[in-house]
Amino acid sequence: MKKIVLIISFLICAFTVNNKTKTEDIAMSSKDKIVICHIPPGNNQNPRTIEISVKALEAHLAHGDFIGNCYRGEPDNDDDPIIVTW
């Protein structure tokens, strides 16, 4: 758990420093959940903004997903993120 908290803290700082991600994109949506941009393996032209457990964050980051909304600067037509449980 400490490793995940450290990773999340580092990523939040990194995104905040370079101003590429808005604060609301990084926000934890509920306890133990986080919003990420999921890039499906083999289908990188179809990224999806989803909400996952922080326990699954490390695995998602390892295959190229990133914290925050996929569509920065564009309207999000999807009101609610897809909730993925692992």
Secondary structure by P-SEA (a helix, b strand, c coil): caaaaaaaaaaaaaaaaaccccccccccccccbbbbbccccccccccccccccccaaaaaaaaccccccccccccccccccccccc
